[in-house]
Amino acid sequence: MQTIPLISHLDTRYLIQTLERLAKVPADVPMGSEVFIEPDDPKLVHYVQNVLRPELSAIGAYDLIDAPGNQIITRYGAGTSDATLLIQVYTPVQHHNLMAEPWSGKIARGTEWGYDEPCLFGQGVTQNKSHQAIILAVLKLLYEQNVSFAGTLYVAINNEGRSSHACSEAILGALGIKPDFALLLTATGQRISLGNRGRVDVNVTLRGKAVHSSVPDTGLSAIDGAYEVMSRLKNLKLPGGHPHLGGRHVIPYQVIYEPLAPHTLPDTARMRVDRRLLPGDDPAEATEEVRQAIGDMTPYEVTVEQGNHMWPALVAPDHRGVRILADAHIAVHGVAPETFYGQGTYDAGGPCAAGVPAVMYGVGGAAASVLDVDFVPLSHLDQVASVVAQTILSFLE
């Protein structure tokens, strides 16, 4: 298949205009103590069913599978060979929460942030929305050029926003087959992520006795109790590590006190603890380690429970899917892509745990701060779309 001439038909204007439209529609996880969003949250239902589904229909993508959790899978290809490729794009916007104009979708130069070129601004454009527009542009190319290949392409709109793999599990279940490879589109700076650590949230609840702040000795302040819990966790040593993924850690990242009342020391502290996982780690055993580290907190009452978890991801650099993706990058850029192993936790661990090798690739951009301005260089849109299109054609020919 002559992929380069075909990819030259990629509609860059459509790609940019589509992202402009998507960037103006909120799909964010609200700021606050509840850091999760359900896949059938009204905001995501509107975004998937009233925004993305019509975009699919408009380009002729009619072979759709509705998966549990308000998710849509597009199917393309002859299916005369066993080759299958799954590409996932995600909807919940989790970062750049303090952006001044989050839903502007405006185009301006990004010189202030090191990109002296036209960029499109909007919350979530690097994490998710650029990749939605990219895959729509790639599908449009396939339909308009009547591209034929023997394998089967599945493009999934994934609504995972609960620090779990439930949405990917539902998508794989709806497919009924195990794809040969999964490409997860998200912001990597056009590098290939070959793996990352996993994570389990350990939920710790501590209860004491509320008291007026003028007489602290007559109560049992949850603030003091939480401080002691965090001090004990700080002393927890987790030996071992992985040559690529790094080490384990235990870090409390959220503390909520109740009740919040005038001049009142609260009686309850609810803590979420981030326990990073490496290949082979068991979330239940990791939770028990946290429980043992906290130990006896008498006279406080303490409960320790396992919360949501995400598995580690690790894919061999010589896997066929990785090599095809790298070759596609070389065809577009003239140089090999960087590869890396992330310190964060991502959905790639879900397919990997299910036996589907999964890597991540996508645009760059955005300010250095996870809370600050979000933008994508327009050049990245065209480049990543070309790489993704070439990967599809090479993998499924």
Number of C-alpha atoms within 10 A of each C-alpha: 11 9 15 13 9 16 19 11 14 22 15 19 11 15 24 20 13 19 24 23 15 24 25 16 19 18 26 20 19 13 12 7 9 8 13 17 21 17 23 15 14 11 17 23 19 17 18 23 14 11 15 20 18 13 17 19 12 12 16 14 19 13 11 17 17 14 20 16 19 19 26 23 22 19 19 22 18 14 15 10 13 11 17 21 22 26 23 25 23 21 24 25 22 21 20 25 19 14 16 13 13 23 20 16 22 15 17 15 17 20 11 8 13 11 15 12 12 16 24 25 30 31 33 29 31 29 29 23 28 36 28 25 27 29 22 24 27 24 22 21 20 23 15 13 13 9 15 15 21 18 20 23 24 19 24 26 24 27 26 22 22 17 19 22 21 21 23 25 15 15 24 20 13 15 15 8 9 16 22 17 23 24 25 25 26 25 22 20 18 20 19 22 26 23 29 28 26 27 29 26 26 27 20 23 20 22 21 22 16 20 18 16 15 10 10 14 10 12 16 20 26 25 20 13 23 22 12 14 21 18 13 15 21 14 11 17 11 11 8 10 13 11 7 15 23 17 16 20 17 24 16 18 10 14 15 17 18 16 13 12 10 8 10 17 26 25 22 26 24 19 22 21 25 20 21 26 27 21 17 8 15 13 23 14 11 20 21 16 17 23 18 14 18 20 12 11 12 9 11 17 13 21 12 18 15 19 18 15 23 25 29 26 28 23 20 13 16 9 11 13 24 25 15 19 24 21 20 25 25 14 15 17 12 10 11 14 17 13 17 15 17 17 15 13 21 23 28 30 29 25 25 20 18 12 13 20 25 29 28 23 23 28 29 22 25 29 17 11 10 14 15 16 23 28 31 27 24 21 13 18 25 21 19 25 27 25 25 23 26 24 23 25 23 18 23 20 14
